Amino acid sequence: MIYQPREDSFLLARQVEKYAKNKKVLDIGTGTSIQAETALKAGAKEVIASDIDINVIKHLKNKGIKFIQSDLFSNIIGNFDLIIFNPPYLPKDKSEDLESRKTTTGGKKGDEILLRFLEQVSSHLERDGVVLLIISSLTPKEKIFSLLKKLSFKYNVLNSKSFFFETLEVWEIKK
Ligand SMILES: C[S@@+](CC[C@H](N)C(=O)[O-])C[C@H]1O[C@@H](n2cnc3c(N)ncnc32)[C@H](O)[C@@H]1O
């Protein structure tokens, strides 16, 4: 199942538009490639899109976006000025079907994929590079905050939107 753009996608894309110009961009978990395409339209100098799901590749044909199938950074080579990730960030919900869960569920508690991402991102980020990501009020933050501190990352909330069941935030993360 390919995740169709929703509120989180649109909220993030609005920031990608502002950050992508002249940047070498990596869009992790690209899905329909909404963030990668937004970066390209905003004047990024190079855009690479990746996803763990090979099925997303069909969206990228003829769009000038290179696709790499990768579990987070496992197949990614090189450094980037801007790394974008709208991750699966929700705690596991047994009532959700398995295919859908692959795009929404960040692990048992919801923070597991994000924590793995943060552990790996430094080695692919230029010195003055920026990470843009989505995080939900339903994602546990304690381990994320302590990992950011350990890695000497600062974070800044750029934008947020509240719904009846959760609040979504776009974070800028940099050294
Ligand atoms: C919430 S969707 C976001 C899709 C799109 N970027 C957007 O903004 O609409 C999360 C995406 O991350 C991908 N994904 C899940 N686990 C991943 C992993 N370990 N490595 C790379 N991509 C992953 C899913 O296949 C899915 O396409």
The ligand as a Gaussian input file, in Angstrom:
#p B3LYP/6-31G(d) Opt

LIG

0 1
 C        3.766000       8.390000       6.431000
 S        4.370000       7.734000       4.886000
 C        4.999000       9.234000       4.129000
 C        4.931000       9.225000       2.616000
 C        5.322000      10.562000       1.954000
 N        6.696000      10.920000       2.252000
 C        4.411000      11.681000       2.376000
 O        4.871000      12.670000       2.964000
 O        3.200000      11.570000       2.098000
 C        5.846000       6.877000       5.443000
 C        6.664000       6.230000       4.310000
 O        7.851000       5.681000       4.890000
 C        8.132000       4.429000       4.287000
 N        8.940000       3.653000       5.235000
 C        8.535000       2.928000       6.300000
 N        9.574000       2.389000       6.939000
 C       10.689000       2.777000       6.272000
 C       12.076000       2.537000       6.425000
 N       12.529000       1.776000       7.445000
 N       12.938000       3.056000       5.540000
 C       12.483000       3.826000       4.503000
 N       11.171000       4.088000       4.290000
 C       10.286000       3.587000       5.168000
 C        6.759000       3.842000       3.990000
 O        6.824000       2.850000       2.963000
 C        5.982000       5.104000       3.563000
 O        6.072000       5.309000       2.172000

